Amino acid sequence: MREILHCDLNNFYATVECIENPCYRKRPLVVCGAEELRHGVVLAKNYPAKAFGVKTGDTLWEARQKCPELISVRANFELYLQYSSAVRKIYEEYTDMVEAFGIDECWLDVTGSRLLFGNGKKIADEIRGRIKKQTGLTASVGVSFNKISAKLASDMEKPDATTVITPDNYKERIFPLPVEDLLYVGRATAKKLRLLNIHTIGELASAREDILIKWLGKWGSYLYCFANGRDNSPVRRTTEAAAVKSIGNSLTNYRDLKTEQEVKALMFLLAESVASRLRKSRFGRASLVGFSVKNSELIRTGAEKHFNPPTLIASEIAERAFALFRSVYDWRMPVRAVSVHVADFTMSDRQTDIFTDEKIAVKREIIEETVDNIRDKFGADSIHRGIVALDKELLKVNMKGEHVIHPEAFRLPEKH
């Protein structure tokens, strides 16, 4: 039987800030965007802030209402990456099968390491001790027989704890948990499951698989297996590159977007990044374009569609994503976050239809490659698309000359 660990660094961003600045340790603190952005989103909080009810995802003004004495610090991702790399080096002393799940979480397959280091719990306890001693961070580690169960286990006891889930105690420990605790069950999926009177993982495990597929598509089958403790997905080796299936980018805006024009401008900005990465990847053109948005209550809406001809042109990606957005979004609430992605790559030449001017399409590709070269040489802020330049707020520029919507452009790992 496999032995998988899921290691989760506790309150990672906030803990790093408290290690670097010991005066913060006993005071309520959150990590968010720039202080001047009153609607910045809380990315992490320490335990004193949590005691006041501050939650990840709160806007800064909401957090201050709960805790007037709250300290906010701006996210320092270069520093967090240094700590994350230091912890990963510890993991790699026990196994070369280490798979990251965001900056602060990793799966480790220690099945082949037991003869050297002992069973999974012994390894987990040793790793937790070394992380604390060498970095000052604490970690919660789940030990189980697959990745999904190990992730559930690591969430059960925090901070600085090891939790073991076995086939024998799986039902007793896991079935009573809320269905939202299962990886990949987000708010929208949980809402659909509640309509089926499914509120716990145990109820999901005992549901009819065909009904779940009818309501959730193929994900219904996956979630049914996960709830029943079935997950054969491997932990990738450190040296093994993940297969790239899509290229995307997302941003959480510092204020709610209330008009189609604002969403369109943001989609064009995201599409610039996506198209540039697509061209540099040499994967060819993308035939599938998709988008997703989160409204002001963080409820996600999205869609994707195959288009012909395949493209690597930013304006075409943006227009296709925006057309999908207009077809499905009902504007009951303003938009908080937007993402654009492309997939299904093809190396074939661009195939135009009778309505497309081939010469114009070729010129667009040449122009966009030229823009890439200009930005590489003079910086991302050296040239802008007109629709983006019209919205001055989209052109806030940071110290490195990169486009900044707000510091929460760095996404936290989340359930989908």
C-alpha positions as CSV (number, residue, x, y, z in Angstrom):
1,M,0.0,0.0,0.0
2,R,1.3,3.5,-0.8
3,E,2.1,6.0,1.9
4,I,1.5,9.6,0.9
5,L,2.1,12.7,2.9
6,H,0.5,16.1,2.4
7,C,2.5,18.9,4.0
8,D,0.7,22.2,4.6
9,L,2.6,25.1,6.0
10,N,0.4,26.8,8.6
11,N,-0.7,30.4,7.8
12,F,2.3,30.6,5.6
13,Y,2.5,34.2,4.4
14,A,1.5,35.6,7.8
15,T,3.9,33.3,9.7
16,V,6.8,34.3,7.5
17,E,6.1,38.0,8.3
18,C,6.0,37.2,12.0
19,I,9.3,35.3,11.8
20,E,10.9,38.2,10.0
21,N,9.3,40.8,12.4
22,P,9.0,39.2,15.9
23,C,7.1,42.3,17.1
24,Y,4.1,41.1,15.1
25,R,3.8,37.6,16.7
26,K,1.2,38.4,19.4
27,R,-0.6,41.1,17.4
28,P,-3.4,40.5,14.9
29,L,-1.9,40.7,11.4
30,V,-3.0,40.1,7.8
31,V,-1.0,39.9,4.6
32,C,-2.8,41.7,1.7
33,G,-2.2,44.3,-1.0
34,A,-0.8,47.8,-0.8
35,E,-2.1,49.7,2.3
36,E,-3.5,52.4,0.0
37,L,-5.9,49.9,-1.7
38,R,-8.7,49.9,0.8
39,H,-10.4,47.0,-0.9
40,G,-7.4,44.8,-1.0
41,V,-8.1,41.1,-0.3
42,V,-6.7,39.3,2.8
43,L,-4.3,36.6,1.5
44,A,-3.3,35.3,4.9
45,K,-3.9,36.0,8.6
46,N,-2.1,35.0,11.8
47,Y,-3.8,33.3,14.8
48,P,-4.5,36.5,16.7
49,A,-6.3,37.9,13.7
50,K,-8.2,34.6,13.2
51,A,-9.5,34.9,16.8
52,F,-11.3,38.1,15.7
53,G,-13.0,36.3,12.9
54,V,-10.8,37.6,10.1
55,K,-10.8,35.2,7.1
56,T,-8.8,34.7,4.0
57,G,-10.7,36.4,1.2
58,D,-12.1,39.2,3.4
59,T,-11.5,42.7,2.0
60,L,-9.2,44.8,4.1
61,W,-12.0,47.1,5.2
62,E,-14.1,44.1,6.3
63,A,-11.2,42.7,8.3
64,R,-10.7,46.1,10.0
65,Q,-14.3,46.2,11.0
66,K,-13.8,42.9,12.8
67,C,-10.5,43.9,14.3
68,P,-9.8,47.7,14.4
69,E,-6.3,47.1,15.8
70,L,-5.4,44.9,12.7
71,I,-1.9,45.3,11.2
72,S,-1.7,44.9,7.5
73,V,1.5,44.2,5.6
74,R,2.0,44.0,1.9
75,A,2.7,40.6,0.4
76,N,6.4,39.9,-0.3
77,F,6.4,36.9,-2.6
78,E,10.1,36.8,-3.2
79,L,10.6,36.3,0.5
80,Y,7.9,33.6,0.6
81,L,9.5,31.8,-2.2
82,Q,12.8,31.7,-0.3
83,Y,11.1,30.0,2.7
84,S,9.2,27.7,0.4
85,S,12.4,26.6,-1.3
86,A,14.1,26.0,2.0
87,V,11.2,23.7,3.1
88,R,11.2,21.9,-0.2
89,K,14.9,21.0,0.3
90,I,13.9,19.3,3.5
91,Y,11.3,17.2,1.7
92,E,13.7,16.2,-1.0
93,E,16.0,14.6,1.6
94,Y,13.3,12.0,2.2
95,T,12.0,11.3,-1.4
96,D,12.4,12.6,-4.9
97,M,8.6,12.3,-5.4
98,V,7.6,15.8,-4.3
99,E,4.7,17.5,-6.0
100,A,3.8,21.1,-5.2
101,F,0.2,22.2,-4.7
102,G,0.8,25.9,-4.4
103,I,3.7,27.7,-2.7
104,D,2.9,26.3,0.8
105,E,1.6,22.7,0.1
106,C,3.3,19.6,-1.2
107,W,2.5,15.9,-1.6
108,L,5.3,13.4,-0.9
109,D,5.3,9.8,-1.8
110,V,7.4,8.1,0.9
111,T,6.5,4.5,0.0
112,G,10.0,3.7,-1.1
113,S,11.6,5.6,1.8
114,R,10.2,3.5,4.7
115,L,13.2,1.2,4.9
116,L,15.5,4.2,5.4
117,F,13.4,6.5,7.6
118,G,10.5,4.5,9.1
119,N,6.8,4.6,8.5
120,G,4.8,7.6,7.2
121,K,4.0,9.0,10.6
122,K,7.6,8.8,11.7
123,I,8.7,10.6,8.6
124,A,6.0,13.2,9.0
125,D,6.9,14.0,12.6
126,E,10.6,14.2,11.7
127,I,9.9,16.6,8.8
128,R,7.7,18.8,11.0
129,G,10.4,19.0,13.6
130,R,13.0,20.0,11.0
131,I,10.8,22.6,9.4
132,K,10.3,24.3,12.8
133,K,13.9,24.1,13.8
134,Q,15.4,25.2,10.5
135,T,12.9,27.8,9.3
136,G,10.6,28.7,12.3
137,L,7.5,27.7,10.3
138,T,5.1,25.0,11.4
139,A,3.4,22.4,9.2
140,S,0.4,20.2,9.4
141,V,1.0,16.8,7.8
142,G,-1.6,14.3,6.6
143,V,-0.5,10.7,6.2
144,S,-2.6,8.4,4.1
145,F,-2.9,5.9,1.3
146,N,-3.5,8.4,-1.5
147,K,-3.2,12.1,-2.3
148,I,-6.9,13.1,-1.7
149,S,-7.0,11.4,1.7
150,A,-3.7,12.8,2.7
151,K,-4.9,16.3,1.9
152,L,-8.1,15.7,4.0
153,A,-5.9,14.5,6.9
154,S,-3.6,17.5,6.8
155,D,-6.6,19.9,7.2
156,M,-8.0,18.1,10.2
157,E,-5.6,19.1,12.9
158,K,-3.8,22.5,12.9
159,P,-1.3,23.8,13.6
160,D,1.8,21.7,13.8
161,A,0.2,18.2,13.8
162,T,0.4,14.9,12.1
163,T,-2.9,13.1,11.3
164,V,-3.0,9.5,10.0
165,I,-5.9,8.3,7.9
166,T,-5.9,4.5,7.0
167,P,-8.4,2.3,5.1
168,D,-9.6,1.1,8.5
169,N,-10.4,4.5,10.0
170,Y,-11.3,6.3,6.8
171,K,-15.1,6.1,7.1
172,E,-15.0,7.0,10.8
173,R,-12.8,10.1,10.4
174,I,-13.7,11.3,6.9
175,F,-17.4,10.6,6.3
176,P,-18.7,13.1,8.9
177,L,-16.7,16.0,7.3
178,P,-18.6,18.7,5.3
179,V,-18.5,17.9,1.6
180,E,-16.7,21.3,1.0
181,D,-13.7,19.8,2.8
182,L,-13.1,17.4,-0.2
183,L,-10.5,18.7,-2.6
184,Y,-12.1,20.2,-5.8
185,V,-15.5,20.8,-4.2
186,G,-15.8,24.5,-4.4
187,R,-18.8,26.7,-3.6
188,A,-20.6,26.2,-6.8
189,T,-20.3,22.4,-6.7
190,A,-21.2,22.3,-3.0
191,K,-24.4,24.3,-3.8
192,K,-25.4,21.8,-6.5
193,L,-24.7,18.9,-4.1
194,R,-26.9,20.5,-1.4
195,L,-29.8,20.5,-3.9
196,L,-29.3,16.7,-3.9
197,N,-29.4,16.7,-0.1
198,I,-25.7,15.9,0.1
199,H,-24.0,17.8,2.9
200,T,-21.2,15.4,4.0
201,I,-18.5,13.4,2.4
202,G,-20.2,10.3,3.6
203,E,-23.5,11.3,1.9
204,L,-21.5,11.9,-1.3
205,A,-19.9,8.5,-1.0
206,S,-23.2,6.8,-0.7
207,A,-24.9,8.7,-3.5
208,R,-25.7,7.2,-6.9
209,E,-22.8,7.8,-9.2
210,D,-25.1,8.1,-12.3
211,I,-27.0,10.9,-10.6
212,L,-23.8,12.7,-9.7
213,I,-22.7,12.5,-13.4
214,K,-26.0,13.8,-14.5
215,W,-25.7,16.9,-12.3
216,L,-21.9,17.5,-12.4
217,G,-20.7,15.8,-15.6
218,K,-17.5,13.7,-15.5
219,W,-16.5,15.5,-12.3
220,G,-19.4,13.7,-10.6
221,S,-17.7,10.4,-11.1
222,Y,-14.3,11.7,-9.9
223,L,-15.8,13.2,-6.7
224,Y,-17.7,9.9,-6.1
225,C,-14.4,8.0,-6.2
226,F,-12.6,10.6,-4.1
227,A,-15.3,10.5,-1.4
228,N,-15.0,6.7,-1.3
229,G,-11.2,7.0,-0.8
230,R,-10.3,6.0,-4.3
231,D,-7.5,8.0,-5.9
232,N,-4.7,6.4,-7.9
233,S,-3.1,9.6,-9.2
234,P,0.7,9.5,-8.7
235,V,2.9,12.0,-7.0
236,R,5.2,13.5,-9.6
237,R,8.9,13.2,-9.2
238,T,10.8,16.4,-8.5
239,T,12.5,16.1,-11.9
240,E,9.3,15.3,-13.8
241,A,7.8,18.3,-15.6
242,A,4.0,18.5,-15.5
243,A,2.4,18.2,-18.9
244,V,1.1,21.6,-19.9
245,K,-2.5,21.3,-20.9
246,S,-3.5,25.0,-20.8
247,I,-2.1,28.5,-20.5
248,G,-4.0,31.1,-18.5
249,N,-3.8,34.1,-16.3
250,S,-6.1,35.7,-13.7
251,L,-6.4,38.8,-11.7
252,T,-8.5,39.9,-8.7
253,N,-9.3,43.5,-9.2
254,Y,-8.8,46.0,-6.3
255,R,-12.4,47.2,-6.8
256,D,-15.6,45.6,-8.2
257,L,-16.1,45.7,-12.0
258,K,-19.6,47.0,-12.7
259,T,-19.6,47.4,-16.5
260,E,-18.9,45.2,-19.6
261,Q,-16.3,47.7,-20.7
262,E,-14.3,47.2,-17.5
263,V,-14.4,43.4,-17.8
264,K,-13.4,43.6,-21.5
265,A,-10.4,45.9,-20.8
266,L,-9.2,43.4,-18.1
267,M,-9.7,40.5,-20.4
268,F,-7.6,42.2,-23.1
269,L,-4.9,42.8,-20.5
270,L,-5.0,39.1,-19.5
271,A,-5.1,37.9,-23.1
272,E,-1.9,39.9,-23.8
273,S,-0.1,37.9,-21.2
274,V,-1.6,34.6,-22.3
275,A,-0.8,35.1,-26.0
276,S,2.7,36.2,-25.2
277,R,3.3,33.0,-23.1
278,L,1.7,30.9,-25.8
279,R,4.0,32.3,-28.5
280,K,7.1,31.8,-26.3
281,S,6.0,28.2,-25.4
282,R,6.1,27.1,-29.1
283,F,3.0,25.0,-28.5
284,G,1.4,26.4,-31.6
285,R,-2.1,27.9,-31.8
286,A,-4.9,27.4,-29.3
287,S,-8.3,26.2,-30.5
288,L,-10.0,26.4,-27.1
289,V,-10.6,29.7,-25.3
290,G,-12.2,30.0,-21.9
291,F,-12.8,32.4,-19.1
292,S,-14.0,32.4,-15.5
293,V,-15.1,35.2,-13.2
294,K,-15.8,35.5,-9.5
295,N,-18.5,37.9,-8.4
296,S,-18.4,40.1,-5.3
297,E,-19.4,37.0,-3.2
298,L,-16.6,35.0,-4.7
299,I,-19.0,32.7,-6.6
300,R,-17.4,31.5,-9.8
301,T,-18.9,31.5,-13.3
302,G,-17.1,30.3,-16.4
303,A,-17.3,28.8,-19.9
304,E,-15.0,27.6,-22.7
305,K,-15.5,26.8,-26.3
306,H,-13.6,25.6,-29.4
307,F,-13.1,28.2,-32.1
308,N,-11.9,28.1,-35.7
309,P,-9.4,29.1,-36.7
310,P,-7.0,28.4,-33.8
311,T,-5.1,31.5,-32.7
312,L,-2.2,32.9,-30.8
313,I,-3.3,36.5,-31.3
314,A,-4.2,38.4,-28.0
315,S,-7.1,40.4,-29.5
316,E,-8.7,37.2,-30.9
317,I,-8.3,35.4,-27.5
318,A,-9.8,38.4,-25.7
319,E,-12.7,38.8,-28.1
320,R,-13.6,35.2,-27.9
321,A,-13.4,35.1,-24.1
322,F,-15.5,38.3,-23.8
323,A,-18.1,36.9,-26.2
324,L,-18.4,33.8,-23.9
325,F,-18.6,36.1,-20.8
326,R,-21.5,38.1,-22.4
327,S,-23.3,34.9,-23.2
328,V,-23.4,33.5,-19.7
329,Y,-23.0,36.3,-17.1
330,D,-26.2,37.8,-15.7
331,W,-24.8,40.8,-13.8
332,R,-26.8,40.1,-10.7
333,M,-23.6,41.1,-8.9
334,P,-20.4,43.0,-9.9
335,V,-17.3,41.1,-10.9
336,R,-14.3,40.8,-8.5
337,A,-11.9,38.5,-10.4
338,V,-11.4,37.5,-14.0
339,S,-9.3,34.8,-15.7
340,V,-8.7,33.9,-19.3
341,H,-7.2,30.6,-20.5
342,V,-6.4,28.7,-23.8
343,A,-5.9,25.0,-24.5
344,D,-6.0,22.3,-27.2
345,F,-2.9,23.4,-29.0
346,T,-2.1,22.6,-32.6
347,M,1.1,23.0,-34.5
348,S,-0.7,23.2,-37.9
349,D,-0.6,26.4,-40.0
350,R,-3.4,28.9,-39.4
351,Q,-6.4,27.7,-41.4
352,T,-8.6,30.7,-42.3
353,D,-12.2,30.6,-43.5
354,I,-13.8,32.6,-46.4
355,F,-14.6,35.5,-44.0
356,T,-11.0,35.9,-42.8
357,D,-8.3,38.0,-44.6
358,E,-5.2,35.9,-44.5
359,K,-2.9,38.8,-45.0
360,I,-4.4,40.7,-42.1
361,A,-4.1,37.7,-39.8
362,V,-0.5,37.2,-40.7
363,K,0.2,40.9,-40.1
364,R,-1.5,40.7,-36.6
365,E,0.8,37.8,-35.6
366,I,3.9,39.7,-36.8
367,I,2.8,42.8,-34.9
368,E,2.2,40.9,-31.7
369,E,5.7,39.3,-32.0
370,T,7.1,42.8,-32.4
371,V,5.3,44.0,-29.3
372,D,6.8,41.0,-27.4
373,N,10.3,42.1,-28.5
374,I,9.6,45.7,-27.5
375,R,8.4,44.7,-24.0
376,D,11.3,42.3,-23.5
377,K,13.7,45.1,-24.3
378,F,12.0,48.1,-22.7
379,G,9.7,46.7,-20.1
380,A,6.0,45.6,-19.9
381,D,4.9,49.2,-19.5
382,S,6.5,50.4,-22.7
383,I,3.6,49.8,-25.0
384,H,-0.2,49.4,-24.3
385,R,-3.2,48.3,-26.2
386,G,-5.7,51.2,-26.7
387,I,-8.6,49.6,-24.8
388,V,-6.4,49.0,-21.8
389,A,-4.8,52.5,-21.9
390,L,-8.3,54.0,-21.7
391,D,-8.7,52.7,-18.2
392,K,-6.0,54.4,-16.2
393,E,-6.5,52.2,-13.2
394,L,-5.3,49.2,-15.3
395,L,-2.0,51.0,-15.9
396,K,-0.8,51.3,-12.4
397,V,2.9,50.3,-12.6
398,N,5.1,48.6,-10.0
399,M,8.8,49.0,-9.4
400,K,9.6,46.5,-12.0
401,G,7.6,48.1,-14.7
402,E,5.0,45.3,-14.8
403,H,1.3,45.8,-15.2
404,V,-0.4,45.7,-11.8
405,I,-4.1,45.4,-11.2
406,H,-3.4,44.9,-7.5
407,P,-1.0,42.7,-5.4
408,E,-3.6,40.0,-5.2
409,A,-2.7,39.0,-8.8
410,F,-0.9,36.1,-7.1
411,R,-3.6,33.5,-6.6
412,L,-3.8,31.3,-3.6
413,P,-4.3,27.6,-4.1
414,E,-8.1,27.0,-3.9
415,K,-10.7,24.4,-4.3
416,H,-12.3,24.3,-7.7
